[in-house]
Amino acid sequence: MGKERTLTLRSAVASYSYYLTVERGLAENSVSSYKRDLSFFVDFAQERGVVRCTELSEDIVRAYLEARLEGSFPPALSLRSLARNLVSLRRWTLFLQQEGWISDDPCRLVEMPKFAKLNPIYLSEAEVERLLESPKIDSPEGLRDRAMLELLYATGLRVSELVALEQRAIDWDRNCILIHGKGSKDRLVPTGEVAMHWLKRYIDFARSELLAAYGARHIAAVFVTRRGGAMTRQGFWKNLKRYAQLAQINKDISPHKLRHSFATHLLSHGADLRAVQEMLGHADISSTQIYTHVSRERLKQIHAMHHPRSAGM
């Protein structure tokens, strides 16, 4: 019991983060996501006098989820985000129980929130075309951004994979790139000739100029800035928002929506769901099945066009 009494919630989050990093080998982004979810819960619990692991209860977990859903403990969460938070809490409390910090798991009887599966938000093909043409390619930055947008749409990469791309991962002969993806899993992703064309133009005519502005050398990352370092996720996100405005796209755009657009447009043109799964780097086909709304719509259109009794009386 001495061990249980001495561990605070904040220390428990730190111990769990260390476990995820060192023993599980999770990527930095994944660990940061868990820490962020758990930090909100710890703040909520501490405000209500729950400071140590032994003080955790099912009631405090339920109160937290309700407060986040209704917004009384901001920021408010959607049901989908709330479900992700509960997954983070469940894995954390299970870890604490397995390590002997708590005797009972307070999340054991807390059910996952029910929510309808929403179709992913994506850009139309016309909107993508306008977005890709937004960067002014007469500047090194514009050429870089055009190459980044073309590659992101051509491959469906996660933004973390895009900014981490290194020159040695590019296979110019086969028009593909090797991606070290989520869960430390490698996959070979085809790029297509258009994206490779813009990638080559950027590397040949703009990349060295961007690095020279800061006197930098030997940067492994493909996409760099004038400050002498690799492009960051935040920097690319900011640029994407700006280009979306220039393209007059009235949607809340993000790098992930370009990933949605990649998958949606592939399926709408007849691609196989398993192939899309492999290109996206999804471990489970269920993650890719959010895009089957496209297949359903195509089937409806085909039925309406060709079935003799499809039209109404």
C-alpha atoms as a printed R data frame, in Angstrom:
    type eleno elety resid chain resno       x      y       z
1   ATOM     1    CA   MET     A     1   0.000  0.000   0.000
2   ATOM     2    CA   GLY     A     2   2.964  2.358   0.501
3   ATOM     3    CA   LYS     A     3   3.587  2.304  -3.236
4   ATOM     4    CA   GLU     A     4  -0.047  3.219  -3.953
5   ATOM     5    CA   ARG     A     5  -0.110  6.100  -1.466
6   ATOM     6    CA   THR     A     6   2.958  7.841  -2.844
7   ATOM     7    CA   LEU     A     7   2.102  8.046  -6.557
8   ATOM     8    CA   THR     A     8   0.345 11.215  -7.700
9   ATOM     9    CA   LEU     A     9  -1.725 11.390 -10.867
10  ATOM    10    CA   ARG     A    10   0.855 13.673 -12.483
11  ATOM    11    CA   SER     A    11   3.653 11.221 -11.691
12  ATOM    12    CA   ALA     A    12   1.497  8.382 -12.993
13  ATOM    13    CA   VAL     A    13   1.164 10.129 -16.368
14  ATOM    14    CA   ALA     A    14   4.953 10.610 -16.484
15  ATOM    15    CA   SER     A    15   5.531  6.905 -15.675
16  ATOM    16    CA   TYR     A    16   3.068  5.867 -18.369
17  ATOM    17    CA   SER     A    17   4.710  8.146 -20.942
18  ATOM    18    CA   TYR     A    18   8.089  6.609 -20.136
19  ATOM    19    CA   TYR     A    19   6.603  3.125 -20.523
20  ATOM    20    CA   LEU     A    20   5.064  3.991 -23.916
21  ATOM    21    CA   THR     A    21   8.323  5.487 -25.173
22  ATOM    22    CA   VAL     A    22  10.918  3.066 -23.823
23  ATOM    23    CA   GLU     A    23   9.121 -0.258 -23.452
24  ATOM    24    CA   ARG     A    24   6.423 -0.015 -26.114
25  ATOM    25    CA   GLY     A    25   8.506  2.024 -28.547
26  ATOM    26    CA   LEU     A    26   5.621  4.298 -29.569
27  ATOM    27    CA   ALA     A    27   6.323  7.286 -31.794
28  ATOM    28    CA   GLU     A    28   6.752 10.695 -30.186
29  ATOM    29    CA   ASN     A    29   3.508 11.967 -31.714
30  ATOM    30    CA   SER     A    30   1.515  9.053 -30.273
31  ATOM    31    CA   VAL     A    31   3.003  9.523 -26.798
32  ATOM    32    CA   SER     A    32   2.284 13.255 -26.942
33  ATOM    33    CA   SER     A    33  -1.339 12.531 -27.855
34  ATOM    34    CA   TYR     A    34  -1.762 10.226 -24.847
35  ATOM    35    CA   LYS     A    35  -0.090 12.762 -22.536
36  ATOM    36    CA   ARG     A    36  -2.369 15.546 -23.769
37  ATOM    37    CA   ASP     A    37  -5.531 13.504 -23.176
38  ATOM    38    CA   LEU     A    38  -4.394 12.412 -19.722
39  ATOM    39    CA   SER     A    39  -3.242 15.903 -18.702
40  ATOM    40    CA   PHE     A    40  -6.767 17.258 -19.232
41  ATOM    41    CA   PHE     A    41  -8.145 14.492 -17.014
42  ATOM    42    CA   VAL     A    42  -5.540 15.134 -14.309
43  ATOM    43    CA   ASP     A    43  -6.351 18.866 -14.300
44  ATOM    44    CA   PHE     A    44 -10.047 18.051 -13.931
45  ATOM    45    CA   ALA     A    45  -9.446 15.528 -11.143
46  ATOM    46    CA   GLN     A    46  -7.102 17.793  -9.183
47  ATOM    47    CA   GLU     A    47  -9.617 20.634  -9.260
48  ATOM    48    CA   ARG     A    48 -11.967 18.220  -7.470
49  ATOM    49    CA   GLY     A    49  -9.452 17.114  -4.870
50  ATOM    50    CA   VAL     A    50  -8.362 13.865  -6.539
51  ATOM    51    CA   VAL     A    51  -4.570 13.989  -6.436
52  ATOM    52    CA   ARG     A    52  -3.325 10.425  -5.980
53  ATOM    53    CA   CYS     A    53  -3.908  7.233  -7.929
54  ATOM    54    CA   THR     A    54  -5.637  5.534  -4.997
55  ATOM    55    CA   GLU     A    55  -8.281  8.286  -5.075
56  ATOM    56    CA   LEU     A    56  -9.337  7.455  -8.633
57  ATOM    57    CA   SER     A    57 -12.898  6.226  -9.035
58  ATOM    58    CA   GLU     A    58 -15.466  5.407 -11.671
59  ATOM    59    CA   ASP     A    59 -17.406  8.502 -10.579
60  ATOM    60    CA   ILE     A    60 -14.553 10.905 -11.346
61  ATOM    61    CA   VAL     A    61 -14.048  9.299 -14.767
62  ATOM    62    CA   ARG     A    62 -17.750  9.616 -15.632
63  ATOM    63    CA   ALA     A    63 -17.880 13.194 -14.319
64  ATOM    64    CA   TYR     A    64 -14.900 14.107 -16.488
65  ATOM    65    CA   LEU     A    65 -16.401 12.630 -19.659
66  ATOM    66    CA   GLU     A    66 -19.728 14.385 -19.042
67  ATOM    67    CA   ALA     A    67 -17.986 17.723 -18.384
68  ATOM    68    CA   ARG     A    68 -15.960 17.485 -21.590
69  ATOM    69    CA   LEU     A    69 -19.013 16.535 -23.650
70  ATOM    70    CA   GLU     A    70 -21.174 19.389 -22.398
71  ATOM    71    CA   GLY     A    71 -18.299 21.884 -22.360
72  ATOM    72    CA   SER     A    72 -18.417 22.716 -18.634
73  ATOM    73    CA   PHE     A    73 -14.730 21.698 -18.570
74  ATOM    74    CA   PRO     A    74 -13.431 23.193 -21.816
75  ATOM    75    CA   PRO     A    75 -12.636 22.571 -24.521
76  ATOM    76    CA   ALA     A    76 -15.814 20.676 -25.346
77  ATOM    77    CA   LEU     A    77 -15.365 17.389 -27.197
78  ATOM    78    CA   SER     A    78 -17.380 15.683 -29.872
79  ATOM    79    CA   LEU     A    79 -18.533 12.134 -29.183
80  ATOM    80    CA   ARG     A    80 -15.805 10.843 -31.468
81  ATOM    81    CA   SER     A    81 -13.076 12.761 -29.602
82  ATOM    82    CA   LEU     A    82 -14.620 11.743 -26.294
83  ATOM    83    CA   ALA     A    83 -14.356  8.092 -27.315
84  ATOM    84    CA   ARG     A    84 -10.659  8.595 -28.087
85  ATOM    85    CA   ASN     A    85 -10.164 10.204 -24.657
86  ATOM    86    CA   LEU     A    86 -11.799  7.239 -22.966
87  ATOM    87    CA   VAL     A    87  -9.465  4.875 -24.835
88  ATOM    88    CA   SER     A    88  -6.498  6.877 -23.491
89  ATOM    89    CA   LEU     A    89  -7.882  6.733 -19.950
90  ATOM    90    CA   ARG     A    90  -8.616  3.009 -20.164
91  ATOM    91    CA   ARG     A    91  -5.114  2.127 -21.313
92  ATOM    92    CA   TRP     A    92  -3.583  4.326 -18.622
93  ATOM    93    CA   THR     A    93  -5.645  2.921 -15.738
94  ATOM    94    CA   LEU     A    94  -5.059 -0.645 -16.956
95  ATOM    95    CA   PHE     A    95  -1.322  0.093 -16.897
96  ATOM    96    CA   LEU     A    96  -1.617  1.450 -13.340
97  ATOM    97    CA   GLN     A    97  -3.468 -1.666 -12.213
98  ATOM    98    CA   GLN     A    98  -0.959 -4.005 -13.868
99  ATOM    99    CA   GLU     A    99   1.912 -2.114 -12.230
100 ATOM   100    CA   GLY     A   100   0.252 -2.362  -8.825
101 ATOM   101    CA   TRP     A   101  -0.370  1.355  -8.347
102 ATOM   102    CA   ILE     A   102  -4.136  0.783  -8.009
103 ATOM   103    CA   SER     A   103  -6.134 -2.298  -7.037
104 ATOM   104    CA   ASP     A   104  -9.288 -1.632  -9.105
105 ATOM   105    CA   ASP     A   105  -9.591 -0.185 -12.611
106 ATOM   106    CA   PRO     A   106 -11.959  2.848 -12.450
107 ATOM   107    CA   CYS     A   107 -12.609  2.638 -16.202
108 ATOM   108    CA   ARG     A   108 -13.604 -1.026 -16.209
109 ATOM   109    CA   LEU     A   109 -17.375 -0.401 -16.224
110 ATOM   110    CA   VAL     A   110 -17.385  2.891 -18.150
111 ATOM   111    CA   GLU     A   111 -18.921  2.294 -21.576
112 ATOM   112    CA   MET     A   112 -17.732  3.774 -24.811
113 ATOM   113    CA   PRO     A   113 -19.925  6.696 -25.975
114 ATOM   114    CA   LYS     A   114 -22.241  5.774 -28.814
115 ATOM   115    CA   PHE     A   115 -21.907  7.836 -31.964
116 ATOM   116    CA   ALA     A   116 -22.851  7.520 -35.585
117 ATOM   117    CA   LYS     A   117 -20.055  6.844 -38.041
118 ATOM   118    CA   LEU     A   118 -19.565 10.044 -39.988
119 ATOM   119    CA   ASN     A   119 -18.411 10.159 -43.567
120 ATOM   120    CA   PRO     A   120 -14.979 11.794 -43.863
121 ATOM   121    CA   ILE     A   121 -14.902 15.387 -45.098
122 ATOM   122    CA   TYR     A   122 -12.935 15.722 -48.309
123 ATOM   123    CA   LEU     A   123 -12.316 18.153 -51.161
124 ATOM   124    CA   SER     A   124 -13.828 17.806 -54.586
125 ATOM   125    CA   GLU     A   125 -11.462 17.136 -57.465
126 ATOM   126    CA   ALA     A   126 -11.993 20.705 -58.697
127 ATOM   127    CA   GLU     A   127 -11.132 22.096 -55.259
128 ATOM   128    CA   VAL     A   128  -7.964 20.000 -55.160
129 ATOM   129    CA   GLU     A   129  -6.933 21.326 -58.563
130 ATOM   130    CA   ARG     A   130  -7.359 24.925 -57.374
131 ATOM   131    CA   LEU     A   131  -5.423 24.188 -54.202
132 ATOM   132    CA   LEU     A   132  -2.516 22.587 -56.043
133 ATOM   133    CA   GLU     A   133  -2.233 25.568 -58.370
134 ATOM   134    CA   SER     A   134  -2.248 28.149 -55.556
135 ATOM   135    CA   PRO     A   135   1.507 28.334 -54.752
136 ATOM   136    CA   LYS     A   136   3.480 30.792 -56.881
137 ATOM   137    CA   ILE     A   137   6.186 28.583 -58.327
138 ATOM   138    CA   ASP     A   138   8.495 31.492 -59.255
139 ATOM   139    CA   SER     A   139   9.888 31.437 -55.692
140 ATOM   140    CA   PRO     A   140  11.760 28.624 -53.865
141 ATOM   141    CA   GLU     A   141   9.068 28.537 -51.176
142 ATOM   142    CA   GLY     A   142   6.306 28.327 -53.760
143 ATOM   143    CA   LEU     A   143   8.021 25.501 -55.611
144 ATOM   144    CA   ARG     A   144   8.530 23.654 -52.331
145 ATOM   145    CA   ASP     A   145   4.894 24.084 -51.332
146 ATOM   146    CA   ARG     A   146   3.649 22.955 -54.750
147 ATOM   147    CA   ALA     A   147   5.767 19.813 -54.424
148 ATOM   148    CA   MET     A   148   4.476 19.168 -50.904
149 ATOM   149    CA   LEU     A   149   0.837 19.572 -51.905
150 ATOM   150    CA   GLU     A   150   1.242 17.405 -55.003
151 ATOM   151    CA   LEU     A   151   2.983 14.677 -53.025
152 ATOM   152    CA   LEU     A   152   0.464 14.751 -50.184
153 ATOM   153    CA   TYR     A   153  -2.489 14.411 -52.550
154 ATOM   154    CA   ALA     A   154  -0.750 11.803 -54.731
155 ATOM   155    CA   THR     A   155   0.163  9.529 -51.828
156 ATOM   156    CA   GLY     A   156  -2.260 10.142 -48.945
157 ATOM   157    CA   LEU     A   157   0.644 10.517 -46.513
158 ATOM   158    CA   ARG     A   158   0.106 11.645 -42.953
159 ATOM   159    CA   VAL     A   159   1.556 15.133 -42.492
160 ATOM   160    CA   SER     A   160   4.101 13.730 -40.013
161 ATOM   161    CA   GLU     A   161   5.270 11.331 -42.737
162 ATOM   162    CA   LEU     A   162   5.463 14.132 -45.292
163 ATOM   163    CA   VAL     A   163   7.706 16.439 -43.234
164 ATOM   164    CA   ALA     A   164   9.892 13.490 -42.119
165 ATOM   165    CA   LEU     A   165  10.529 12.307 -45.698
166 ATOM   166    CA   GLU     A   166  14.244 11.976 -46.500
167 ATOM   167    CA   GLN     A   167  15.929 12.036 -49.910
168 ATOM   168    CA   ARG     A   168  17.213  8.493 -49.517
169 ATOM   169    CA   ALA     A   169  13.593  7.271 -49.312
170 ATOM   170    CA   ILE     A   170  12.801  8.426 -52.872
171 ATOM   171    CA   ASP     A   171  12.956  5.790 -55.619
172 ATOM   172    CA   TRP     A   172  13.158  7.863 -58.792
173 ATOM   173    CA   ASP     A   173  13.278  4.846 -61.094
174 ATOM   174    CA   ARG     A   174  10.056  3.280 -59.806
175 ATOM   175    CA   ASN     A   175   8.169  6.496 -58.932
176 ATOM   176    CA   CYS     A   176   7.620  5.553 -55.310
177 ATOM   177    CA   ILE     A   177   8.788  6.462 -51.812
178 ATOM   178    CA   LEU     A   178   9.574  4.391 -48.742
179 ATOM   179    CA   ILE     A   179   7.622  5.615 -45.711
180 ATOM   180    CA   HIS     A   180   8.502  4.825 -42.110
181 ATOM   181    CA   GLY     A   181   4.973  5.125 -40.798
182 ATOM   182    CA   LYS     A   182   2.816  4.805 -37.726
183 ATOM   183    CA   GLY     A   183   3.777  1.987 -35.393
184 ATOM   184    CA   SER     A   184   7.290  1.905 -36.934
185 ATOM   185    CA   LYS     A   185   5.940  0.063 -39.989
186 ATOM   186    CA   ASP     A   186   7.523  0.634 -43.394
187 ATOM   187    CA   ARG     A   187   5.495  0.758 -46.588
188 ATOM   188    CA   LEU     A   188   6.263  1.502 -50.230
189 ATOM   189    CA   VAL     A   189   3.916  4.145 -51.647
190 ATOM   190    CA   PRO     A   190   3.535  4.931 -55.373
191 ATOM   191    CA   THR     A   191   3.652  8.641 -56.182
192 ATOM   192    CA   GLY     A   192   2.718  8.971 -59.829
193 ATOM   193    CA   GLU     A   193   4.604 10.924 -62.466
194 ATOM   194    CA   VAL     A   194   3.082 14.349 -61.769
195 ATOM   195    CA   ALA     A   195   4.057 14.434 -58.094
196 ATOM   196    CA   MET     A   196   7.542 13.149 -58.933
197 ATOM   197    CA   HIS     A   197   7.896 15.866 -61.558
198 ATOM   198    CA   TRP     A   198   7.226 18.595 -58.995
199 ATOM   199    CA   LEU     A   199   9.376 16.894 -56.387
200 ATOM   200    CA   LYS     A   200  12.319 16.800 -58.802
201 ATOM   201    CA   ARG     A   201  11.828 20.444 -59.814
202 ATOM   202    CA   TYR     A   202  11.851 21.472 -56.171
203 ATOM   203    CA   ILE     A   203  14.996 19.467 -55.313
204 ATOM   204    CA   ASP     A   204  16.852 20.573 -58.450
205 ATOM   205    CA   PHE     A   205  15.988 24.271 -58.382
206 ATOM   206    CA   ALA     A   206  14.761 25.358 -54.922
207 ATOM   207    CA   ARG     A   207  15.948 23.183 -52.048
208 ATOM   208    CA   SER     A   208  19.615 24.209 -52.114
209 ATOM   209    CA   GLU     A   209  18.635 27.878 -52.387
210 ATOM   210    CA   LEU     A   210  16.462 27.628 -49.278
211 ATOM   211    CA   LEU     A   211  19.278 25.991 -47.310
212 ATOM   212    CA   ALA     A   212  21.893 28.450 -48.585
213 ATOM   213    CA   ALA     A   213  19.930 31.367 -47.148
214 ATOM   214    CA   TYR     A   214  20.864 30.125 -43.668
215 ATOM   215    CA   GLY     A   215  24.179 28.519 -44.543
216 ATOM   216    CA   ALA     A   216  22.809 25.087 -43.678
217 ATOM   217    CA   ARG     A   217  24.113 21.840 -45.122
218 ATOM   218    CA   HIS     A   218  23.468 18.132 -44.952
219 ATOM   219    CA   ILE     A   219  19.822 18.306 -43.885
220 ATOM   220    CA   ALA     A   220  18.304 14.843 -44.336
221 ATOM   221    CA   ALA     A   221  14.714 16.042 -44.693
222 ATOM   222    CA   VAL     A   222  13.491 16.703 -48.235
223 ATOM   223    CA   PHE     A   223  11.361 19.731 -47.368
224 ATOM   224    CA   VAL     A   224  13.276 22.574 -45.739
225 ATOM   225    CA   THR     A   225  12.869 26.240 -44.844
226 ATOM   226    CA   ARG     A   226  15.073 29.325 -45.137
227 ATOM   227    CA   ARG     A   227  15.797 28.967 -41.410
228 ATOM   228    CA   GLY     A   228  17.983 25.991 -42.202
229 ATOM   229    CA   GLY     A   229  15.806 23.227 -40.817
230 ATOM   230    CA   ALA     A   230  13.112 20.801 -41.858
231 ATOM   231    CA   MET     A   231   9.587 22.002 -42.509
232 ATOM   232    CA   THR     A   232   7.414 21.361 -39.443
233 ATOM   233    CA   ARG     A   233   3.870 20.036 -39.257
234 ATOM   234    CA   GLN     A   234   2.737 23.379 -37.850
235 ATOM   235    CA   GLY     A   235   4.482 25.311 -40.608
236 ATOM   236    CA   PHE     A   236   2.939 23.215 -43.356
237 ATOM   237    CA   TRP     A   237  -0.512 23.425 -41.732
238 ATOM   238    CA   LYS     A   238  -0.222 27.244 -41.694
239 ATOM   239    CA   ASN     A   239   0.787 27.308 -45.371
240 ATOM   240    CA   LEU     A   240  -2.064 24.970 -46.295
241 ATOM   241    CA   LYS     A   241  -4.618 27.269 -44.655
242 ATOM   242    CA   ARG     A   242  -3.240 30.199 -46.624
243 ATOM   243    CA   TYR     A   243  -3.385 28.341 -49.936
244 ATOM   244    CA   ALA     A   244  -6.932 27.193 -49.220
245 ATOM   245    CA   GLN     A   245  -7.967 30.840 -48.848
246 ATOM   246    CA   LEU     A   246  -6.243 31.735 -52.113
247 ATOM   247    CA   ALA     A   247  -8.068 28.846 -53.804
248 ATOM   248    CA   GLN     A   248 -11.392 30.077 -52.337
249 ATOM   249    CA   ILE     A   249 -12.077 26.765 -50.622
250 ATOM   250    CA   ASN     A   250 -14.746 27.378 -48.003
251 ATOM   251    CA   LYS     A   251 -14.013 24.320 -45.882
252 ATOM   252    CA   ASP     A   252 -12.064 23.866 -42.677
253 ATOM   253    CA   ILE     A   253  -9.103 22.351 -44.465
254 ATOM   254    CA   SER     A   254  -6.321 20.332 -42.865
255 ATOM   255    CA   PRO     A   255  -3.576 17.989 -44.105
256 ATOM   256    CA   HIS     A   256  -5.729 15.046 -43.023
257 ATOM   257    CA   LYS     A   257  -8.557 16.211 -45.303
258 ATOM   258    CA   LEU     A   258  -6.170 15.916 -48.240
259 ATOM   259    CA   ARG     A   259  -5.540 12.348 -47.067
260 ATOM   260    CA   HIS     A   260  -9.313 11.819 -47.051
261 ATOM   261    CA   SER     A   261  -9.499 13.321 -50.536
262 ATOM   262    CA   PHE     A   262  -6.754 10.988 -51.804
263 ATOM   263    CA   ALA     A   263  -8.626  7.895 -50.595
264 ATOM   264    CA   THR     A   264 -12.059  9.111 -51.676
265 ATOM   265    CA   HIS     A   265 -10.962 10.020 -55.194
266 ATOM   266    CA   LEU     A   266  -9.122  6.718 -55.637
267 ATOM   267    CA   LEU     A   267 -12.215  4.745 -54.704
268 ATOM   268    CA   SER     A   268 -14.495  6.909 -56.816
269 ATOM   269    CA   HIS     A   269 -12.342  6.013 -59.826
270 ATOM   270    CA   GLY     A   270 -12.588  2.290 -59.108
271 ATOM   271    CA   ALA     A   271  -9.629  1.505 -56.826
272 ATOM   272    CA   ASP     A   272  -9.763 -1.582 -54.609
273 ATOM   273    CA   LEU     A   273 -10.339 -0.957 -50.899
274 ATOM   274    CA   ARG     A   274  -7.473 -3.272 -49.907
275 ATOM   275    CA   ALA     A   275  -5.061 -1.359 -52.135
276 ATOM   276    CA   VAL     A   276  -6.147  1.934 -50.568
277 ATOM   277    CA   GLN     A   277  -5.663  0.389 -47.113
278 ATOM   278    CA   GLU     A   278  -2.091 -0.529 -47.984
279 ATOM   279    CA   MET     A   279  -1.272  2.897 -49.404
280 ATOM   280    CA   LEU     A   280  -2.726  4.681 -46.374
281 ATOM   281    CA   GLY     A   281  -0.798  2.428 -44.018
282 ATOM   282    CA   HIS     A   282  -3.880  1.277 -42.097
283 ATOM   283    CA   ALA     A   283  -3.164 -1.793 -39.972
284 ATOM   284    CA   ASP     A   284  -6.830 -2.806 -40.049
285 ATOM   285    CA   ILE     A   285  -9.276 -2.690 -42.987
286 ATOM   286    CA   SER     A   286 -11.923 -1.264 -40.629
287 ATOM   287    CA   SER     A   287  -9.991  2.019 -40.564
288 ATOM   288    CA   THR     A   288 -10.239  2.225 -44.356
289 ATOM   289    CA   GLN     A   289 -13.924  1.332 -44.458
290 ATOM   290    CA   ILE     A   290 -14.920  4.898 -43.546
291 ATOM   291    CA   TYR     A   291 -14.406  5.568 -47.255
292 ATOM   292    CA   THR     A   292 -16.899  2.967 -48.442
293 ATOM   293    CA   HIS     A   293 -19.534  5.702 -48.664
294 ATOM   294    CA   VAL     A   294 -17.952  6.435 -52.048
295 ATOM   295    CA   SER     A   295 -18.473  2.873 -53.230
296 ATOM   296    CA   ARG     A   296 -22.078  2.966 -52.081
297 ATOM   297    CA   GLU     A   297 -22.734  6.192 -53.960
298 ATOM   298    CA   ARG     A   298 -21.138  4.791 -57.120
299 ATOM   299    CA   LEU     A   299 -23.296  1.686 -56.918
300 ATOM   300    CA   LYS     A   300 -26.410  3.838 -56.546
301 ATOM   301    CA   GLN     A   301 -25.442  5.865 -59.595
302 ATOM   302    CA   ILE     A   302 -24.734  2.737 -61.645
303 ATOM   303    CA   HIS     A   303 -28.062  1.233 -60.588
304 ATOM   304    CA   ALA     A   304 -29.926  4.431 -61.440
305 ATOM   305    CA   MET     A   305 -28.285  4.632 -64.853
306 ATOM   306    CA   HIS     A   306 -28.567  1.018 -65.959
307 ATOM   307    CA   HIS     A   307 -31.292 -0.882 -64.128
308 ATOM   308    CA   PRO     A   308 -34.536 -1.010 -66.154
309 ATOM   309    CA   ARG     A   309 -36.714 -0.463 -63.062
310 ATOM   310    CA   SER     A   310 -34.538  2.050 -61.257
311 ATOM   311    CA   ALA     A   311 -36.616  5.101 -62.217
312 ATOM   312    CA   GLY     A   312 -39.760  5.878 -60.264
313 ATOM   313    CA   MET     A   313 -43.239  5.240 -61.650
